[in-house]
Amino acid sequence: MLKNIHSSKDLENYIYQNIEETAVQKEMREFSFKEFGDIASMQISPQQASFLNFLIKIGNYKNILELGTFMGYSTLAMALALDKEGKIFTVDKDLKTTSYAKKFWDKAGVKNQITMINSDAIETLQNFIKQKLLFDFIFIDADKSGYKTYFDNCLDLISENGLIVFDNVLWKGKVADLSLNDKKTEIIREFNKYIKKDNRVDTTMISIGDGMTLCKKKKNLIL
Ligand SMILES: C[S@@+](CC[C@H](N)C(=O)[O-])C[C@H]1O[C@@H](n2cnc3c(N)ncnc32)[C@H](O)[C@@H]1O
């Protein structure tokens, strides 16, 4: 018997009615679809936004790193969970989408807590490792072909009790359909295997939005 509730438009709407989304978050999400059409569906869902926001509140995380900003919807959800000392570095190579992001962050009153880095994700991670920076929450949502490398690099950047979250690990359910062998689906399958068998970390995978994996370093891990 299936344990998970089947999703439907009605159920999704019901969830959205029962979670918090601020007026600016809603405006930003609606604007992104007007401006970019279907491409905007690569953003996390409002339910995922609420989940990230909640994780940051319960973990009392203060130093956040995000790979893959797009229009800044996920960044905003995380920023709204921070107290005044909290900071987010968010990385995206796309200047156009991120220029919109800044306007909405300003409107939501969180602009000063966000540092936008318009650069390549790997280069940025290597630069941060050289500087010996540490983050207590890392959200990874850039190109899927980079996920393994992002994971390996982020183990040097995450604090002892920090949390790393990966988006899109279920890839619209395609990972479980063995008749599908397209490149992106294979990349995600490979990543899911890779992280599961890595004994440096504890992980869990959840079916929310396009699927998320949560990952933390095992206690007493010496890298
Ligand atoms: C799925 S979207 C991010 C969505 C965003 N996290 C949200 O939920 O609102 C992925 C973004 O990653 C960026 N990206 C892809 N590969 C990248 C790379 N190698 N370095 C930096 N940014 C990259 C793309 O420009 C795109 O905006």
The ligand as an SDF file (V2000), in Angstrom:
LIG
                    3D

 27 29  0  0  0  0  0  0  0  0999 V2000
   16.6080   26.1830  -10.2730 C   0  0  0  0  0  0  0  0  0  0  0  0
   17.2030   27.7970  -10.5390 S   0  0  0  0  0  0  0  0  0  0  0  0
   17.2880   28.4440   -8.8950 C   0  0  0  0  0  0  0  0  0  0  0  0
   15.9320   28.7210   -8.3100 C   0  0  0  0  0  0  0  0  0  0  0  0
   15.9530   29.3930   -6.9700 C   0  0  0  0  0  0  0  0  0  0  0  0
   16.7550   28.6470   -6.0100 N   0  0  0  0  0  0  0  0  0  0  0  0
   14.5300   29.4930   -6.4230 C   0  0  0  0  0  0  0  0  0  0  0  0
   14.0160   28.4730   -5.9590 O   0  0  0  0  0  0  0  0  0  0  0  0
   13.9410   30.5820   -6.4600 O   0  0  0  0  0  0  0  0  0  0  0  0
   18.8710   27.4990  -10.9430 C   0  0  0  0  0  0  0  0  0  0  0  0
   19.7460   28.7180  -11.1120 C   0  0  0  0  0  0  0  0  0  0  0  0
   21.1050   28.2580  -11.0810 O   0  0  0  0  0  0  0  0  0  0  0  0
   21.8810   29.0840  -11.9100 C   0  0  0  0  0  0  0  0  0  0  0  0
   23.0870   28.3210  -12.2850 N   0  0  0  0  0  0  0  0  0  0  0  0
   23.1490   27.1790  -13.0130 C   0  0  0  0  0  0  0  0  0  0  0  0
   24.4210   26.7460  -13.1070 N   0  0  0  0  0  0  0  0  0  0  0  0
   25.1860   27.6210  -12.4220 C   0  0  0  0  0  0  0  0  0  0  0  0
   26.5820   27.7040  -12.1530 C   0  0  0  0  0  0  0  0  0  0  0  0
   27.4450   26.7810  -12.6010 N   0  0  0  0  0  0  0  0  0  0  0  0
   27.0310   28.7340  -11.4090 N   0  0  0  0  0  0  0  0  0  0  0  0
   26.1630   29.6850  -10.9390 C   0  0  0  0  0  0  0  0  0  0  0  0
   24.8270   29.6530  -11.1670 N   0  0  0  0  0  0  0  0  0  0  0  0
   24.3400   28.6370  -11.8870 C   0  0  0  0  0  0  0  0  0  0  0  0
   20.9800   29.4100  -13.0940 C   0  0  0  0  0  0  0  0  0  0  0  0
   21.3830   30.6330  -13.6900 O   0  0  0  0  0  0  0  0  0  0  0  0
   19.5900   29.4730  -12.4240 C   0  0  0  0  0  0  0  0  0  0  0  0
   19.2100   30.8030  -12.1670 O   0  0  0  0  0  0  0  0  0  0  0  0
  1  2  1  0
  2  3  1  0
  2 10  1  0
  3  4  1  0
  4  5  1  0
  5  6  1  0
  5  7  1  0
  7  8  2  0
  7  9  1  0
 10 11  1  0
 11 12  1  0
 11 26  1  0
 12 13  1  0
 13 14  1  0
 13 24  1  0
 14 15  1  0
 14 23  1  0
 15 16  2  0
 16 17  1  0
 17 18  1  0
 17 23  2  0
 18 19  1  0
 18 20  2  0
 20 21  1  0
 21 22  2  0
 22 23  1  0
 24 25  1  0
 24 26  1  0
 26 27  1  0
M  CHG  2   2   1   9  -1
M  END
$$$$
